[in-house]
Amino acid sequence: MGVEERRQQLIGVALDLFSRRSPDEVSIDEIATAAGISRPLVYHYFPGKLSLYEAALKRASEDLASRFTEPHEGPLGARLLRVMRRFFDFVDDHGPGFSALMRGGPAVSAEGAGSPDHVSATHALIDSVRQVAYEQMLSHLGVTEASPRLELVIRSWISLVESTALIWLDGRRVPRAELEVQLVHDFAALAAVSAAYDAGMAGLLRTMVKDEPADGPFGELVGRLIALGS
C-alpha cells in the first residue's frame, strides 16, 4: 500500500476497534494484528496510540457531523426525525468511541492524552460537530442569522441530544425509536416555550408548524398534549 492508503487503513481499523471497546482497552498490538501488519510498522505511520486515536476521532467526528445533513424537502418534523435516526445509528454503532469523544477522549495515559494540546484538539473536534449541527438547523429553519433566543433553543437542543445519547448508551433502557421521536418533540417544545416570551420566536414557530401533517412528529406531539388534558 501507499503511505496514505496504509494510514487510512490503520485509521479505519483503529476506529472499528475503538467503536467496540473503550480506546484505553485497545492496544497497538491488536491494531497491528487487525490490520495484518507488524507492530513496528504501525509506529512507522503513527508515533503512538494517541496520534492514531486522534486521527480516528477526526474521522468519527466528520462522520457524525455528516449525519445532520438532510435535504430540505418535506415537513421539518420528518426531516428532524430522519436526522435523529442517522445520529442514533452512529451512536449505536460506535458506542464506546462516541462516549469517549463526547467526554473529552480516553486516558491513553502513557501517551499524554491529558495534555492541553490533546484536550484542546478533542474539544475542537466536538465543537466542529456541534457547529455543523447548529448551522444545519438554521438552514432548515430558513434563518441566516439567529436571534439570541433562537441560538439558545438550538444549542440547548443539541446539548440535550448529546446527553440523551450518552445516557441511553448506559443500558439502553428506553427504546431507541421512542427517544428519536422524543428528541424531535423536545425541539418543538423548546421552540414553543421560547415563543411564549418572544414575538420573533412566535412567528418562527408558526412557520415551523404551518405545513406539518397531523400524522407527523409535531402533530403527534400536539395530540399527546391534548390527550393529557382529557
Secondary structure, 3 states (H helix, E strand, C coil): CCHHHHHHHHHHHHHHHHHHCCHHHCCHHHHHHHHCCCHHHHHHHCCCHHHHHHHHHHHHHHHHHHCCCCCCCCCHHHHHHHHHHHHHHHHHHCHHHHHHHHCCCCCCHHHCCCCHHHHHHHHHHHHHHHHHHHHHHHHHHCCCCCCHHHHHHHHHHHHHHHHHHHHHHCCCCCCHHHHHHHHHHHHHHHHHHHHCCCHHHHHHHHHHHCCCCCCCHHHHHHHHHHHHCC
